[in-house]
Amino acid sequence: MRHLVGALFLCLVAILIILPALIVGSYRAVVPKGRGDIAAWPAEPTVRLYLTREGRVVELGLEEYVAGVVAAEMPASFHLEALKAQAVAARTYAIKRLRSLGGAGCDRAADADLCDDPTHHQAWLPRAELVRRWGFFGYYRNWIRVVKAVEETRGLILTYAGRPIDPVYHSTSGGLTEDARYVWGNEVPYLRSVPSPYEENSPYWKRRHVFSLSTLFRLLGIEAGDQQGPALTVLARSPSGRALEVRVAGRSFTGVELRRALGLPSTSIRVVEATGDRVVLETSGYGHGVGMSQYGADGLARMGWAFEDILLHYYRGVRIERLGGP
């Protein structure tokens, strides 16, 4: 009896993991052939992925890698068109870094293209981990959606001037994305500030953060006796409203420095209160704010936008092209 139960359990696991991919494996998007040499690149190159926890490199097909990124980086409950937009962005990100196509690869392992650390490259999760996180039936439901998004955008990447772009993305913009120059100091023609409506469903849409003065000073490395002037004032903002320069007790910090030191979700900061023994801040959004807003993509998709329209909105002046031709 035990052997029978064990066999049935293994069959169930196999069905839950394999069947979703088989169901959606026949979907293909139809787009015109791209320009330049992109069409001559392999349709599905190999990705050498460094698994940070295991300390080893594994080889994956590009589309298998992209599915793991979409599952890790975006809620599977998001609209299918938003998942498709995420798939194209994730695929482009990988293509730009593949050593076999002239990319820089991953500096954490000599023979790796990418790693699974989201603070360094993109998050990526294997199917076994997704089953653990989602549960058996949740995995079955979610993986079908993820693979469908990947298959219906198979081979599609974003290019600017004939080359793959750097398709950075973030959780929530707070209503306006940020221009790359205000975050990283350099102009990127396709990473401009654009409106990002319909993000109100994000848990990071508006958040309040309360700090005592002693905690604020400790996190920023300010001696309590050094206070001069207001506890916290925003001195300069970017056109999107994010803090560029902040003064705390007479010392100046960049918005990025303040965000990191205080553990804030974004640099879109409003000072609600800075009197007495506490400072109250309100933030809007989560992440650096550059490129595609994931909650914005979901909101636009629910308003009827196709994934192509979403991508062309967040990445200005780009083209959507297919690896290996049509």
Secondary structure per residue as TSV (DSSP state, phi and psi in degrees):
chain	resnum	aa	ss	phi	psi
A	1	M	-	360.0	-41.5
A	2	R	H	-61.5	-40.5
A	3	H	H	-64.3	-38.7
A	4	L	H	-65.4	-44.3
A	5	V	H	-62.7	-42.0
A	6	G	H	-62.9	-41.2
A	7	A	H	-65.0	-42.3
A	8	L	H	-63.2	-38.0
A	9	F	H	-63.3	-45.0
A	10	L	H	-64.0	-38.4
A	11	C	H	-63.2	-40.8
A	12	L	H	-63.2	-43.6
A	13	V	H	-61.0	-45.0
A	14	A	H	-61.3	-42.1
A	15	I	H	-63.6	-44.4
A	16	L	H	-65.8	-31.0
A	17	I	H	-88.1	-40.9
A	18	I	H	-89.9	-40.5
A	19	L	H	-59.5	-42.5
A	20	P	H	-56.6	-40.6
A	21	A	H	-65.9	-37.0
A	22	L	H	-68.7	-37.1
A	23	I	H	-62.8	-43.1
A	24	V	H	-98.8	4.0
A	25	G	T	-65.4	-17.3
A	26	S	T	-87.7	-6.4
A	27	Y	-	-75.1	137.9
A	28	R	-	-144.2	137.0
A	29	A	-	-84.2	151.3
A	30	V	-	-117.3	114.6
A	31	V	-	-136.4	159.8
A	32	P	-	-65.3	156.1
A	33	K	-	-66.0	137.5
A	34	G	-	-76.5	169.8
A	35	R	S	-94.5	173.7
A	36	G	T	68.7	-155.2
A	37	D	T	-91.3	-0.2
A	38	I	G	-58.6	-40.0
A	39	A	G	-65.3	-19.8
A	40	A	G	-90.2	-8.1
A	41	W	S	-74.0	157.2
A	42	P	-	-60.6	141.4
A	43	A	S	-66.5	-33.8
A	44	E	S	-143.3	82.2
A	45	P	-	-68.7	165.9
A	46	T	E	-85.2	138.2
A	47	V	E	-106.9	126.3
A	48	R	E	-98.7	108.8
A	49	L	E	-108.0	127.5
A	50	Y	E	-88.9	119.4
A	51	L	E	-88.8	108.7
A	52	T	T	-65.3	-38.8
A	53	R	T	-70.6	-33.5
A	54	E	T	-91.8	-16.1
A	55	G	T	66.7	33.8
A	56	R	E	-141.7	163.0
A	57	V	E	-106.0	133.1
A	58	V	E	-119.8	155.4
A	59	E	E	-105.5	131.7
A	60	L	E	-133.6	150.5
A	61	G	E	-67.7	150.3
A	62	L	H	-53.8	-46.8
A	63	E	H	-69.4	-32.9
A	64	E	H	-65.0	-41.8
A	65	Y	H	-61.6	-45.9
A	66	V	H	-60.8	-40.5
A	67	A	H	-60.7	-41.6
A	68	G	H	-65.8	-31.8
A	69	V	H	-72.1	-46.9
A	70	V	H	-58.5	-43.8
A	71	A	H	-63.6	-32.2
A	72	A	H	-86.1	-32.0
A	73	E	H	-95.8	-21.8
A	74	M	S	-135.8	138.2
A	75	P	-	-57.3	131.1
A	76	A	T	-66.2	-15.6
A	77	S	T	-78.2	-8.5
A	78	F	S	-64.0	159.0
A	79	H	-	-56.1	144.5
A	80	L	H	-56.8	-37.7
A	81	E	H	-66.7	-31.9
A	82	A	H	-69.4	-40.8
A	83	L	H	-62.2	-37.1
A	84	K	H	-64.8	-44.1
A	85	A	H	-59.9	-40.8
A	86	Q	H	-64.0	-38.4
A	87	A	H	-62.9	-43.6
A	88	V	H	-66.1	-42.2
A	89	A	H	-63.0	-44.7
A	90	A	H	-64.1	-40.1
A	91	R	H	-65.6	-42.7
A	92	T	H	-63.6	-42.8
A	93	Y	H	-56.4	-43.9
A	94	A	H	-67.6	-47.4
A	95	I	H	-57.5	-39.9
A	96	K	H	-64.0	-22.3
A	97	R	H	-107.8	-3.2
A	98	L	-	-65.8	126.2
A	99	R	G	-61.9	-34.5
A	100	S	G	-66.4	-18.3
A	101	L	G	-112.2	19.3
A	102	G	T	90.6	8.5
A	103	G	-	-78.5	169.8
A	104	A	-	-78.0	-19.5
A	105	G	-	72.7	-162.9
A	106	C	-	-109.7	129.2
A	107	D	T	-82.6	2.8
A	108	R	T	-91.0	-14.7
A	109	A	S	-148.4	130.8
A	110	A	T	-60.1	-30.9
A	111	D	T	-109.2	17.2
A	112	A	-	-103.2	149.0
A	113	D	S	-89.8	-39.3
A	114	L	E	-146.2	166.2
A	115	C	E	-126.5	170.5
A	116	D	S	-95.8	12.8
A	117	D	-	-87.0	115.1
A	118	P	T	-67.4	-16.5
A	119	T	T	-81.0	-10.3
A	120	H	T	-116.5	-46.5
A	121	H	S	-130.0	-125.5
A	122	Q	-	-109.3	148.9
A	123	A	-	-67.6	149.0
A	124	W	-	-150.1	137.5
A	125	L	-	-130.3	137.7
A	126	P	-	-76.0	164.6
A	127	R	H	-63.2	-37.2
A	128	A	H	-61.2	-39.4
A	129	E	H	-69.1	-35.5
A	130	L	H	-66.0	-38.7
A	131	V	H	-61.4	-42.1
A	132	R	H	-63.5	-41.5
A	133	R	H	-76.4	-40.6
A	134	W	H	-93.3	-18.2
A	135	G	-	82.2	164.6
A	136	F	H	-59.4	-52.7
A	137	F	H	-76.1	-32.0
A	138	G	H	-64.7	-38.6
A	139	Y	H	-61.7	-46.8
A	140	Y	H	-57.1	-45.6
A	141	R	H	-68.3	-46.3
A	142	N	H	-73.9	-39.7
A	143	W	H	-66.2	-34.6
A	144	I	H	-57.3	-45.1
A	145	R	H	-66.0	-42.6
A	146	V	H	-63.3	-49.7
A	147	V	H	-65.9	-36.6
A	148	K	H	-60.0	-43.4
A	149	A	H	-63.9	-39.7
A	150	V	H	-69.5	-46.0
A	151	E	H	-66.6	-36.7
A	152	E	T	-76.7	-6.5
A	153	T	T	-121.6	17.7
A	154	R	T	-48.7	125.5
A	155	G	T	80.6	-5.5
A	156	L	E	-82.0	133.3
A	157	I	E	-135.4	168.5
A	158	L	E	-103.2	133.5
A	159	T	E	-129.4	154.6
A	160	Y	E	-135.8	126.1
A	161	A	T	54.8	35.9
A	162	G	T	83.6	4.1
A	163	R	E	-125.0	151.7
A	164	P	E	-60.6	140.5
A	165	I	-	-87.6	174.7
A	166	D	-	-99.4	93.2
A	167	P	-	-84.7	66.3
A	168	V	-	-63.7	152.3
A	169	Y	E	-149.6	168.8
A	170	H	E	-152.6	171.7
A	171	S	S	-70.1	-59.7
A	172	T	B	-144.9	131.7
A	173	S	-	-90.8	-24.4
A	174	G	S	86.6	14.2
A	175	G	S	115.9	-25.5
A	176	L	B	-141.9	130.9
A	177	T	-	-76.8	168.6
A	178	E	B	-103.9	149.9
A	179	D	-	-76.0	135.1
A	180	A	T	-56.6	-32.9
A	181	R	H	-65.1	-26.1
A	182	Y	H	-82.4	-10.5
A	183	V	H	-105.5	-46.5
A	184	W	H	-113.4	-1.8
A	185	G	S	84.4	2.0
A	186	N	S	-130.4	147.4
A	187	E	-	-74.6	133.3
A	188	V	-	-129.9	112.8
A	189	P	T	-58.5	-28.4
A	190	Y	T	-96.1	-2.0
A	191	L	-	-111.5	72.2
A	192	R	-	-106.0	159.6
A	193	S	-	-71.2	129.3
A	194	V	-	-137.6	156.3
A	195	P	B	-62.9	145.2
A	196	S	-	-135.6	79.2
A	197	P	-	-78.5	175.2
A	198	Y	-	64.1	36.7
A	199	E	-	-102.0	5.5
A	200	E	T	-60.7	-19.0
A	201	N	T	-77.1	-8.4
A	202	S	S	-70.5	137.6
A	203	P	T	-65.7	-12.4
A	204	Y	T	-104.5	12.7
A	205	W	S	-55.7	-52.9
A	206	K	S	-140.0	132.0
A	207	R	E	-141.2	145.1
A	208	R	E	-107.6	145.3
A	209	H	E	-134.6	124.8
A	210	V	E	-111.9	128.3
A	211	F	E	-127.8	136.6
A	212	S	E	-74.4	157.2
A	213	L	H	-61.3	-39.4
A	214	S	H	-62.8	-40.6
A	215	T	H	-67.6	-43.7
A	216	L	H	-57.9	-49.0
A	217	F	H	-65.1	-39.7
A	218	R	H	-63.1	-44.1
A	219	L	H	-65.8	-29.2
A	220	L	H	-97.9	1.1
A	221	G	T	70.9	34.3
A	222	I	-	-105.6	131.1
A	223	E	-	-72.8	138.2
A	224	A	G	-57.3	-34.8
A	225	G	G	-78.7	-4.7
A	226	D	G	-90.4	1.8
A	227	Q	-	-62.4	129.4
A	228	Q	-	-138.7	122.6
A	229	G	S	82.2	-169.1
A	230	P	-	-60.1	151.4
A	231	A	S	-60.7	-43.5
A	232	L	-	-155.7	128.0
A	233	T	E	-139.4	135.2
A	234	V	E	-86.2	118.0
A	235	L	E	-90.9	-32.9
A	236	A	E	-147.2	142.5
A	237	R	E	-128.2	153.6
A	238	S	-	-76.8	168.2
A	239	P	T	-57.4	-24.3
A	240	S	T	-83.4	-3.6
A	241	G	S	96.7	1.1
A	242	R	-	-80.2	147.2
A	243	A	E	-70.8	126.3
A	244	L	E	-100.1	-39.1
A	245	E	E	-137.0	133.9
A	246	V	E	-131.1	139.8
A	247	R	E	-111.7	128.3
A	248	V	E	-124.7	115.5
A	249	A	T	50.9	40.8
A	250	G	T	88.1	-5.1
A	251	R	E	-108.1	142.9
A	252	S	E	-98.5	141.7
A	253	F	E	-136.0	152.2
A	254	T	E	-76.2	161.4
A	255	G	H	-60.1	-38.1
A	256	V	H	-65.9	-41.0
A	257	E	H	-63.1	-42.1
A	258	L	H	-64.1	-44.0
A	259	R	H	-59.2	-46.9
A	260	R	H	-65.1	-44.2
A	261	A	H	-65.4	-39.4
A	262	L	H	-93.4	-5.5
A	263	G	T	68.7	35.1
A	264	L	-	-81.1	150.8
A	265	P	S	-72.0	-22.0
A	266	S	-	-158.5	174.5
A	267	T	S	-96.0	5.3
A	268	S	-	-81.1	90.0
A	269	I	E	-119.3	135.9
A	270	R	E	-125.2	131.7
A	271	V	E	-83.7	112.9
A	272	V	E	-85.1	-40.3
A	273	E	E	-153.2	135.7
A	274	A	E	-145.8	54.2
A	275	T	E	-132.5	163.1
A	276	G	T	64.7	-135.1
A	277	D	T	-105.2	18.4
A	278	R	E	-148.0	159.3
A	279	V	E	-127.1	130.0
A	280	V	E	-116.1	123.2
A	281	L	E	-116.6	148.2
A	282	E	E	-118.6	128.4
A	283	T	E	-112.6	155.6
A	284	S	-	-130.8	125.5
A	285	G	-	94.2	175.2
A	286	Y	B	-147.3	127.5
A	287	G	S	108.0	-176.9
A	288	H	-	-71.7	-19.6
A	289	G	-	85.9	1.5
A	290	V	B	-95.9	141.5
A	291	G	S	80.6	-144.5
A	292	M	E	-79.1	130.4
A	293	S	E	-85.9	124.3
A	294	Q	H	-68.2	-43.9
A	295	Y	H	-69.2	-31.0
A	296	G	H	-66.4	-40.9
A	297	A	H	-61.2	-41.9
A	298	D	H	-64.9	-42.2
A	299	G	H	-63.2	-43.9
A	300	L	H	-64.3	-40.7
A	301	A	H	-61.6	-39.7
A	302	R	H	-71.3	-15.6
A	303	M	T	-92.6	5.8
A	304	G	T	103.4	6.1
A	305	W	-	-77.5	138.3
A	306	A	-	-81.2	161.1
A	307	F	H	-60.6	-34.8
A	308	E	H	-61.5	-43.7
A	309	D	H	-65.3	-38.5
A	310	I	H	-62.3	-47.2
A	311	L	H	-65.6	-42.2
A	312	L	H	-71.1	-19.6
A	313	H	H	-76.2	-47.1
A	314	Y	H	-80.8	-29.1
A	315	Y	S	-114.2	103.9
A	316	R	T	-77.6	133.0
A	317	G	T	74.9	16.4
A	318	V	-	-93.4	168.5
A	319	R	E	-118.3	153.2
A	320	I	E	-104.7	115.7
A	321	E	E	-126.2	163.4
A	322	R	E	-111.5	133.1
A	323	L	T	-64.5	136.7
A	324	G	T	72.2	12.7
A	325	G	-	84.3	-173.4
A	326	P	-	-69.7	360.0
